Amino acid sequence: MKKHIVLKAIIIFIFCIPSSIIAQELYAGIEIGSKGVKMSIINVQNIKKGKYEVVDFWTENVAIAKGISIDGKLAENDIETAFNVVVKNYTKMLKENKIKEKNIFIVVSSGVGMAKNVDILLHRLYVFTNINVAIISSDTEAKLLLKGCIPPKEYSDSLILDIGGGNTKGGYVEEFNDDDILMFYPVTLDLGTVTFTEKINKKAKTDSVTEFNELLTAALPELKEQTDRLYQQSPKIFNKDNVYMSGGAVWAFYTLYKGKDALNFSPFEIKDVEAYNTMIKTDYAKFEALALQNKDVEKVLKTYSQKYLIAANSLLLTLLEKMPDIKSKKIYFTKQGQMAWLLSYIADSAKRAKDIH
């Protein structure tokens, strides 16, 4: 059942949008991720020319992937929670936002899709919405991130890395000019903000942040080893001068450390991540005080506890530290990464950019 649903859903995603999108029209996406369910509403004016407006974006922070790190399955109460959140927001999009049924897409992220019993959630959603919910594989997710986050003119010299709740994925393209073909090379690490944090928490005997830091230190050698293996999947990664990064870990770092609104592509350096890494471990009270007067900081702290922030930034820092010549590369936080998959599917349907194989 699982393979049939996924294959059918992907086919529907690729072909259900009209090939020519010119008039303004609302599209919406619901992404069921490890750390929460994300909703996007986009007003498309002319996708062929890249003209669209983000009408609304919101997240319901329900961590539904904790069980995966324990026994490889979604817990029954997490399935129920995810279903209820999706149904509520799907209904809102139809009734309040007046979005056509055919223009609403629902996907399950690779971090949730790896659960052995994800079919239960997919079937319940199909019965209610009549939508074949697609599981986006980590490879496909990375490809969509690249197409939705990186300017096409930067494809050939760029790498995308996304630190999700359940895993970390990314990749790059190589262009074959003779045939005008772009080939995508994916990379995946089976650790994300939620799964890495919970892996450490399982070994904890107390709720102490001090103990958590000690356990994290003991887990770092294995994390570094796995990161090395990620990069060894595709050594040409090291030739890319631009590193685009997305995901909750990068959003949290940029918001807390930079303390200002991010541009669509906001530069930062590894030394910033190193300084922030020390601050969240030794001066966390500073961020708690700042949250009282800064809504963006407050949002981060409501989304992630101190332990999650520490583990998430360890992933971010390790990914950067293990990349040769990182100080000579340009690193960017991609602000719209959370809705890249939706932009990619709409853009693909309008034949706006070259196909990436």
C-alpha positions, 0 to 999 in steps of 0.5 A: 500500500505504501509504495502505491500511495507514494507513487500515485501521490507524486504523479498527482503532484507533478501533473495536477497543476495546469501547465500555464499559470498566468492569472493570480491564483492562491495555492496552499501547502501543508507539510507534515514535518518531524518538529511541526506541521507547516502551512503556506499560502502563496498568491501566484501572479506569474510563476513563469516570471517568478512573480508570487507573493507569500500571503501567509505562513504559519507553523503548529509546533507538534513534534511527532517524530520522537517515537521514530528514534525509539522504535522506528514508528510514529506513536499512536498519539502523535499520529492522532495529533498530526491528523487533527492539525492537518484536518483543522488547517486544511478545512481553514484553507478551504473555508476561510482562505477560499482556496480551491481543493485542487490547489491544496497540496499535502506532503510528509517530510522524509524525516516522518516518512521513514516511520514504519507505520506512516501508512496509518497516517496517510490512509486517514488523511486520504479518507478525509481529504481524498488527497494522496499525500506524498512522502517526499524522499530525502533525495527528492526533498533535497532536490526541491530545496535546491530548486526552491531556495537557490537562484538558478544562475547559482546552481552549478556553484552551490550546495544546499544543506537542510537540517530538518527535524528527522534528518539532514539532507542536501545536494548539488547539481552538475551541468552537462552543457552538451545535452543541456542537462542538470544532474542532481547529486543528493546527500543524506544524514539520518540525524536531525534536530529532533532525532539527535536530541532524543538520541541523547535524551535517551541516555540521560538520567536527569533533566539537567542541561549539564548532563545533556552537554556531557552526553552531547560531547560523548556523542560528537565523535560519532556525529563527526564520523557520520558527517564525514560519510555524508560528504564522502557520498559526493566529494565534488561537494567540496568544489562548491563555493556557495553553501545555502543552508535551511532548516530550524537549526539555522533559523534558530541560530540566525534569529538568536545570534544576529537578532535581526530580520533575515533577507531571503539569502542572509550571509553568515560565517562559521565564527558566528556559529562557534560564538553562538554555540558557546552562548547557548550553553553558558549564557542562555539567560540572555536569550530568555531575557531578550525573548521578553521584548523580541517576538522573533526570539520568543518564537524560537524559544517557544519552538525549541528548548535549550537542549534542542538548540544545543543539539541543533547547533552542534549539527550545524557546526559539525556540518560546517567544520567538516567541510574543507576550506569552509572559511573561503566559502560563502554561507547563506541562510535561506529564509524561504526554505520552509516553503521551497517544496511548494514553490518548486512544484508550482514552478515545475508545472509552469516549466519555469526552469530546466529539469534537474534529473 
